[in-house]
Amino acid sequence: MEAVLNFFRFLGMGVFFLGIALFLITVLNNWLDFASATWLGGAFWRVYLFFAVSGILLYILITFRRKKDD
């Protein structure tokens, strides 16, 4: 069970960092206009923020969950 929880905890952190990185790349692309890719357009920054928030919530919920008293 601990291995599954660690997997989801690190998955949450991975999704968080990926979402933040894609958000920053999208913002820089809007400012500097260095690429014309559709997934770097202004409409996708909300999706990347959603990924970041979902990832950090997954990490927090697993890391700070209540444990049953032994």
C-alpha positions, 0 to 999 in steps of 0.5 A: 500500500505504501508503494502505491501511495508513494507512486501517486504522491510523486505522480502529483508532484510530476503533474504539478511541475509539468503544469507549471513548466508548460504554463511558464512556457505559454506565458513566455510564448505570448510575450515573445512570440517564439513559436506558433504551436497551437498548444502554446496559445493563450487559450491553453494556459488555463489547462496548464494551471488546472494540471498544476492545481490538480497535481499539488492537491493530489500530493497534499491529499496523500502526504497529509492524509489522516492515519488510523491510530494503532 
